[in-house]
């Protein structure tokens, strides 16, 4: 309190000594002095800002409304999710079998070729046999006609439908998405795919589905145009693994995750090599730093005045 009283007394003394001192006033009428053009621009910017905020709020409310009956996919302990963990290539092979026998009837993989399977889940000879089982349209020939030929390693996976309209007509208006990058295009990646494939159930009370739709709490909105596709024993694996629904969902999720990022294992190997090289370089750099600076840090500067 004493400091406050001293401060007030000093201010009063200053005002008595300098009575003509004035303080600047805030200019509250800056907007009123602007020209009509500038006023219109600022008003337009304000209206656009308000409209943008309203649009964002409306979209947020719509997303929350969709999430009312939507569950977030849990995080599963995948074998390849570790810092230096690689894909399970046997699971990739089984997942390709699930895709080939179940998913390929409706979903395409436009960016994956048979050659991508070589040395990943099949040998070159096995991948060549898989490609030759497929008939690919090629041409034109010398007479200008298109023809069918056996597939080659350089061919991409065949499409189940010739165009989007045919795909929608065969699936009650729903368009099956391409699965090449589906694992990276969906929030949750392989966790979302596994949850979708194993999450089919009866709708809760009060929810009615249109004809041709199924209920899946992990799909946005709850209603999905794809019926349940995986059932126990639906696929016969080459390695003899029992094809339960969860096993098939796990394998095809791993396969789709690999298809979206085939350089996954190589990237982690390069990262490990880079860390080893950087560790060696840091050790050498630290030694050189100590060696070069030891003379400068240990020297002593002394001032010796000149004798007259």
DOLUM-259432 format. One record per residue (C-alpha): y, x, z. Coordinates in nm, 3 decimals, padded with zeros to 5 digits. Example, Ala and Ser with C-alpha at 12.3 -4.5 7.8 and 13.67 -1.06 7.14 Angstrom:
R         v         u         w
R   -00.450    01.230    00.780
R   -00.106    01.367    00.714
//
This chain:
R         v         u         w
R    00.000    00.000    00.000
R    00.233    00.288    00.079
R    00.178    00.433   -00.269
R    00.254    00.093   -00.422
R    00.579    00.059   -00.226
R    00.683    00.410   -00.328
R    00.616    00.329   -00.694
R    00.826    00.010   -00.677
R    01.112    00.191   -00.509
R    01.109    00.464   -00.777
R    01.126    00.200   -01.050
R    01.424    00.030   -00.887
R    01.603    00.362   -00.849
R    01.540    00.441   -01.217
R    01.684    00.105   -01.329
R    01.997    00.155   -01.116
R    02.056    00.499   -01.264
R    01.981    00.389   -01.625
R    02.088    00.023   -01.646
R    02.095    00.017   -02.031
R    01.728    00.098   -02.083
R    01.550   -00.176   -02.282
R    01.183   -00.218   -02.359
R    01.063   -00.327   -02.706
R    00.936   -00.681   -02.737
R    00.614   -00.773   -02.917
R    00.670   -00.922   -03.259
R    00.471   -01.246   -03.250
R    00.612   -01.381   -03.577
R    00.464   -01.122   -03.814
R    00.253   -01.382   -03.995
R    00.558   -01.605   -04.043
R    00.745   -01.325   -04.222
R    00.469   -01.276   -04.481
R    00.511   -01.405   -04.834
R    00.332   -01.721   -04.943
R    00.086   -01.522   -05.155
R   -00.020   -01.303   -04.865
R   -00.048   -01.609   -04.641
R   -00.279   -01.774   -04.895
R   -00.496   -01.460   -04.919
R   -00.529   -01.432   -04.541
R   -00.605   -01.803   -04.510
R   -00.873   -01.773   -04.778
R   -01.028   -01.474   -04.601
R   -01.033   -01.667   -04.275
R   -01.195   -01.969   -04.441
R   -01.458   -01.749   -04.607
R   -01.533   -01.575   -04.278
R   -01.574   -01.908   -04.101
R   -01.799   -02.035   -04.381
R   -02.012   -01.718   -04.362
R   -02.051   -01.753   -03.987
R   -02.149   -02.117   -04.029
R   -02.402   -02.033   -04.297
R   -02.561   -01.762   -04.083
R   -02.579   -02.001   -03.788
R   -02.739   -02.271   -04.006
R   -02.998   -02.027   -04.142
R   -03.074   -01.905   -03.791
R   -03.129   -02.263   -03.676
R   -03.356   -02.334   -03.974
R   -03.561   -02.021   -03.903
R   -03.599   -02.122   -03.539
R   -03.702   -02.469   -03.651
R   -03.974   -02.316   -03.870
R   -04.086   -02.093   -03.583
R   -04.134   -02.392   -03.354
R   -04.490   -02.430   -03.483
R   -04.539   -02.067   -03.589
R   -04.709   -01.793   -03.388
R   -04.628   -01.426   -03.426
R   -04.930   -01.218   -03.520
R   -05.052   -00.999   -03.232
R   -05.072   -00.623   -03.270
R   -05.431   -00.508   -03.315
R   -05.560   -00.153   -03.249
R   -05.619   -00.040   -03.608
R   -05.800    00.290   -03.654
R   -05.531    00.418   -03.892
R   -05.229    00.330   -03.677
R   -05.225    00.662   -03.488
R   -04.978    00.937   -03.566
R   -05.240    01.156   -03.735
R   -05.509    00.889   -03.795
R   -05.647    00.822   -04.144
R   -05.787    00.511   -04.309
R   -06.147    00.409   -04.256
R   -06.270    00.454   -04.614
R   -06.591    00.263   -04.551
R   -06.378   -00.031   -04.442
R   -06.169    00.008   -04.759
R   -06.486   -00.017   -04.969
R   -06.602   -00.328   -04.784
R   -06.252   -00.474   -04.815
R   -06.257   -00.424   -05.191
R   -06.585   -00.616   -05.203
R   -06.421   -00.904   -05.014
R   -06.125   -00.901   -05.250
R   -06.348   -00.889   -05.556
R   -06.580   -01.171   -05.447
R   -06.331   -01.397   -05.267
R   -05.963   -01.316   -05.317
R   -05.968   -01.218   -05.686
R   -06.042   -01.577   -05.787
R   -05.678   -01.668   -05.717
R   -05.479   -01.354   -05.630
R   -05.390   -01.073   -05.866
R   -05.326   -00.704   -05.795
R   -05.109   -00.602   -06.089
R   -05.029   -00.252   -05.962
R   -05.378   -00.129   -05.878
R   -05.607    00.030   -06.138
R   -05.976    00.116   -06.120
R   -05.891    00.486   -06.119
R   -05.719    00.438   -05.782
R   -06.060    00.370   -05.626
R   -06.198    00.711   -05.727
R   -06.257    00.946   -05.431
R   -06.126    00.680   -05.195
R   -06.409    00.431   -05.165
R   -06.609    00.493   -05.485
R   -06.717    00.792   -05.687
R   -06.594    00.828   -06.044
R   -06.927    00.705   -06.180
R   -06.929    00.398   -05.954
R   -06.568    00.314   -06.037
R   -06.645    00.346   -06.408
R   -06.933    00.099   -06.372
R   -06.704   -00.145   -06.189
R   -06.447   -00.121   -06.468
R   -06.705   -00.175   -06.741
R   -06.817   -00.501   -06.579
R   -06.475   -00.647   -06.666
R   -06.370   -00.759   -07.013
R   -06.015   -00.652   -07.103
R   -05.812   -00.795   -07.389
R   -05.694   -00.517   -07.619
R   -05.555   -00.475   -07.965
R   -05.445   -00.543   -08.218
R   -05.715   -00.398   -08.442
R   -05.676   -00.290   -08.804
R   -05.659   -00.654   -08.908
R   -05.399   -00.748   -08.647
R   -05.638   -00.940   -08.421
R   -05.678   -00.905   -08.044
R   -06.025   -00.828   -07.916
R   -06.215   -00.795   -07.589
R   -06.362   -00.465   -07.473
R   -06.523   -00.329   -07.154
R   -06.280   -00.199   -06.898
R   -06.192    00.165   -06.842
R   -06.076    00.358   -06.538
R   -05.718    00.344   -06.662
R   -05.718   -00.037   -06.677
R   -05.553   -00.238   -06.403
R   -05.732   -00.515   -06.217
R   -05.757   -00.828   -06.434
R   -05.542   -01.129   -06.355
R   -05.712   -01.456   -06.256
R   -05.457   -01.666   -06.450
R   -05.270   -01.596   -06.774
R   -04.931   -01.704   -06.632
R   -04.759   -01.857   -06.330
R   -04.775   -02.212   -06.464
R   -05.153   -02.196   -06.497
R   -05.180   -02.056   -06.144
R   -04.973   -02.341   -06.001
R   -05.165   -02.602   -06.195
R   -05.492   -02.474   -06.052
R   -05.364   -02.460   -05.691
R   -05.184   -02.793   -05.642
R   -04.845   -02.645   -05.725
R   -04.877   -02.342   -05.494
R   -04.844   -01.999   -05.651
R   -05.086   -01.737   -05.510
R   -04.880   -01.420   -05.453
R   -04.976   -01.083   -05.592
R   -05.154   -00.876   -05.325
R   -05.060   -00.527   -05.442
R   -04.786   -00.484   -05.179
R   -04.847   -00.789   -04.962
R   -04.915   -00.571   -04.656
R   -04.563   -00.425   -04.676
R   -04.395   -00.747   -04.787
R   -04.493   -00.947   -04.477
R   -04.369   -00.894   -04.124
R   -04.660   -00.764   -03.922
R   -04.835   -00.599   -04.218
R   -05.214   -00.597   -04.172
R   -05.178   -00.779   -03.839
R   -05.027   -01.075   -04.025
R   -05.301   -01.073   -04.290
R   -05.579   -01.064   -04.030
R   -05.414   -01.341   -03.828
R   -05.373   -01.562   -04.135
R   -05.736   -01.519   -04.243
R   -05.876   -01.593   -03.896
R   -05.617   -01.843   -03.770
R   -05.723   -02.167   -03.939
R   -05.764   -02.456   -03.696
R   -05.709   -02.830   -03.664
R   -05.343   -02.936   -03.646
R   -05.215   -03.038   -03.303
R   -05.143   -03.397   -03.218
R   -04.839   -03.539   -03.394
R   -04.855   -03.313   -03.700
R   -04.969   -03.466   -04.027
R   -05.046   -03.253   -04.330
R   -05.014   -03.354   -04.692
R   -05.322   -03.369   -04.905
R   -05.437   -03.025   -05.016
R   -05.275   -02.838   -04.725
R   -05.440   -02.668   -04.429
R   -05.303   -02.586   -04.086
R   -05.252   -02.226   -03.981
R   -05.020   -02.151   -03.685
R   -04.949   -01.798   -03.814
R   -04.807   -01.925   -04.145
R   -04.435   -02.019   -04.143
R   -04.413   -02.392   -04.089
R   -04.783   -02.422   -04.005
R   -04.896   -02.582   -04.333
R   -05.048   -02.352   -04.594
R   -05.170   -02.428   -04.944
R   -05.469   -02.191   -04.920
R   -05.774   -02.336   -04.753
R   -05.996   -02.124   -04.529
R   -06.177   -01.875   -04.751
R   -06.382   -01.658   -04.515
R   -06.701   -01.781   -04.353
R   -06.977   -01.593   -04.177
R   -07.217   -01.440   -04.428
R   -06.993   -01.518   -04.724
R   -07.019   -01.161   -04.862
R   -07.314   -00.923   -04.874
R   -07.195   -00.571   -04.802
R   -07.349   -00.273   -04.977
R   -07.389   -00.079   -04.652
R   -07.569   -00.361   -04.473
R   -07.287   -00.450   -04.232
R   -07.303   -00.813   -04.122
R   -07.018   -01.000   -04.290
R   -06.876   -01.212   -04.011
R   -06.544   -01.384   -04.066
R   -06.355   -01.140   -03.844
R   -06.532   -00.842   -04.006
R   -06.436   -00.955   -04.356
R   -06.078   -01.026   -04.246
R   -06.054   -00.681   -04.089
R   -06.196   -00.504   -04.395
R   -05.980   -00.683   -04.650
R   -05.672   -00.623   -04.431
R   -05.746   -00.249   -04.430
R   -05.801   -00.257   -04.807
R   -05.470   -00.433   -04.870
R   -05.290   -00.195   -04.636
R   -05.431    00.099   -04.830
R   -05.343   -00.065   -05.164
R   -04.981   -00.102   -05.051
R   -04.960    00.262   -04.942
R   -05.234    00.474   -05.104
R   -05.050    00.796   -05.012
R   -05.086    00.716   -04.640
R   -05.346    00.983   -04.559
R   -05.184    01.249   -04.777
R   -04.844    01.182   -04.619
R   -04.985    01.236   -04.270
R   -05.165    01.554   -04.377
R   -04.842    01.690   -04.526
R   -04.656    01.594   -04.209
R   -04.907    01.784   -03.994
R   -04.878    02.091   -04.218
R   -04.499    02.070   -04.206
R   -04.502    02.056   -03.825
R   -04.725    02.363   -03.811
R   -04.499    02.559   -04.047
R   -04.186    02.446   -03.864
R   -04.340    02.549   -03.531
R   -04.406    02.897   -03.669
R   -04.055    02.923   -03.814
R   -03.898    02.812   -03.487
R   -04.088    03.082   -03.299
R   -03.978    03.350   -03.546
R   -03.620    03.222   -03.543
R   -03.608    03.229   -03.163
R   -03.737    03.588   -03.157
R   -03.480    03.701   -03.417
R   -03.203    03.526   -03.230
R   -03.291    03.702   -02.905
R   -03.326    04.033   -03.089
R   -02.992    04.013   -03.270
R   -02.786    03.871   -02.983
R   -02.936    04.083   -02.706
R   -02.692    04.367   -02.784
R   -02.391    04.136   -02.790
R   -02.485    03.947   -02.477
R   -02.566    04.255   -02.271
R   -02.263    04.467   -02.361
R   -01.982    04.524   -02.115
R   -01.616    04.533   -02.212
R   -01.389    04.737   -01.991
R   -01.015    04.794   -02.024
R   -00.908    05.150   -01.965
R   -00.531    05.193   -01.961
R   -00.392    05.490   -02.148
R   -00.264    05.769   -01.928
R    00.083    05.896   -01.997
//
